[in-house]
Amino acid sequence: MNIIPLPALADNYIWLLHDRDGNAVVVDPGDGDVVERELRARGLRLRAILLTHHHQDHIGGVAQLVDVWRVAVFAPRDRRIHGATRVVGEGDVIDLGAPRLRFRVIAVPGHTLTHVAFFGEGLLLCGDTLFSLGCGRLFEGTPAQMLDSLDRIATLPAATWICPAHEYTEANGRFARMIEPSNQSLAERCAQAASLRARRLPTLPVTLADELRNNPFLRVDSDGVREWDQRQRAATSVRSERFARLRAAKDGFG
């Protein structure tokens, strides 16, 4: 299976998965033209669309692609998503024949209340829940909900390839280094990301193992994040409150 992040819009990635027989699936196609160009260039046939949540930069190209390809659209139950042919939620399984792919659906509320991720084939297609060295903004959910979603992701196999929907690694890395300045693994990841972006290459996918070493939002119980939190003169050590302070600090950081 080939896994390709297609740059789209300002900083999105549309994930394209295809087999050697020319069968393809796309995840969160915010721009239909980007997908169509890649399908033509590679001689691929679109077989299905997977959607993680309702934001326009993730669903904007769906109608165009369905009009051409008449494919199934798998999406969470959300009245803001139009054209879904199969509504999916926690624990559901998507089993495709061409390309041969099997994903388990994981509910990950936080960024939005109906956000889902797709786990299988050694991948986690996580939309705007988890980014490399960061996590999504809380537009609808609570800090406790997002922390629970990230905790669930953290229990997946460490070798899982994380496939977020945005290229935010460098910006996230600057914040992460402010939180854990002595984390040498994080420093190395930031240097790697800078090198990749200087060559206009994606910093993704990235393994969950890397994120567990480096991403402060997966490390709310680490000594480094706890020490940062103590410097904020925090009144409690409740981990959901520590996460909320971390997310608020990132919102203010830029």
Secondary structure, DSSP 8 states (H G I E B T S, - for coil): -EEEEEEETTTEEEEEEE-TTSEEEEES-S-HHHHHHHHHHHT-EEEEEE-S---HHHHTTHHHHHHHH--EEEEES-TT----SEEE-TT-EEEETTTTEEEEEEE--SSSTT-EEEEETTEEEEETSEETTEE---SSS-HHHHHHHHHHHHTS-TT-EEEESB--HHHHHHHHHHH-TT-HHHHHHHHHHHHHHHTT-----EEHHHHHHH-GGG-TTSHHHHHHHHHTT-S---HHHHHHHHHHHHHHH-
